[in-house]
């Protein structure tokens, strides 16, 4: 009796040996699309909302603690946060009272100077 040299565990044998036909590929693609939509809807409704809420309650004033190289979400003209640009802070500008009032943000569209009111840090700083 010959043993086959298998590069995968035996419980995956059914999945690997199954012949893919057009219908199964269509179902698989539909399932992947459904999972992706579900993920983005959760991310949009929960994570982005929670991120903004936590930042607001953590420091409800306009003085945000942002530093150079922080990853931020830059508020845009669109109401949908999914369409806002993601960027990194390149430079910060302080006012006379020592608070950061504006910063230069690098996005895929270029460098922009934005007030801190339009910037939401992507990660919470402890």
N, C-alpha and C positions, 0 to 999 in steps of 0.2 A: 504494500500500500504506500503510495507516494504522498508526502506532505507538501502542501503548497506553501511557498514562502510568502507570508502576508506581512505587509507593512502597517497594518491597522488592526485594532482589537477585533475579536470575533463578533462582538455585539454590533459592530458597524457593517458587518458583511452584507446584511440585507439592503442597507442604504447604498452601498457601493455597487452591488451587483444588480440593483434595480435599473431596468432600462428606462431612460427618460423619454417620454413621448411629448408631443406638442401640448396635450391637455395638462399633463403634470407640470410642465414648465410654465404654462400660463397660470395655473393655480399657485405655483410657488412664487411667481412674480407678483401676483395679486396679494398674496399673504405678506410678502416683503414690503410692498407699498403700503398696506394697511398698518403694519408694525411701525414703519417710518412716520406715517401721518400721526399715529397714536403717540409716538415719542415726541414729535415736535409740538403737538397740541398740549401735552403734559408740560413740556419745557416752557412753552409760551405762557400757559395759564398759571403754572405754579412757580417755577424757578424765577423767571423774570419779575413777576409780581412780588414774590417774597424778597427778592434781592432789593428792589426799590423800597419796599416797606421796611425792611430791616435797617437799611441805610438811613431812612427817614427817622425812625425811632431811636437809632443809635446816636445820631447827631442831627436833630431837627433843624439846626441853624444852617446857614448857607456856607459855613466854613467846613469844607470837606478835607479830610486828610488824604491827599493824593501825593504820590511821589513819582519821581522819574522812573520810567520802565514799568509802571503799573499798567495792567490791561484794563481798558475801560470801554463802556458802551457810550457812544456819543449820540445824544438825542438829536433827531433829525426833524424834518418837516412832516414826515409821515407819523400818524398816530400809532401805527403798529410797531412795537418794539423789535419785531423780527426784521424790519427793514432798516433799523438804525445801524450805523457803522460801528465796527469793532476797531479799536486802535490802541496804541501805546503812547504814554505821555513821554514827550521828549524834553520838555522844559517847563518850569513853573514860574509864575510871577506873583510876588508878594506885594501886599499893600503896606502902607506905613505902619499899620497896627500889627504886622507880622503874619497875617492870615493870607493864605493862597487865594487869589481872586480869579486867576486865569491860567491857562496852560496851553502849550503847543502840543497838539495831538497828531500823531502820524497814523493815517488810515491808508487803505488801498488806493484812495483817490488823491492822496498827497498830504501835505502838512497844513494844519489849520490851527488858528488861535481861537480857543473857546473859553467862555466863562465856566466856572465850576458848577454853576446851576444846571448846565446842560451835559454834565459828565457824571456817569454812574460807574464807580469802580466795580469790576467784575468779581473780585474776591474781597472778602471782608478782612480788614487788617485788625489784628488783635492788639 
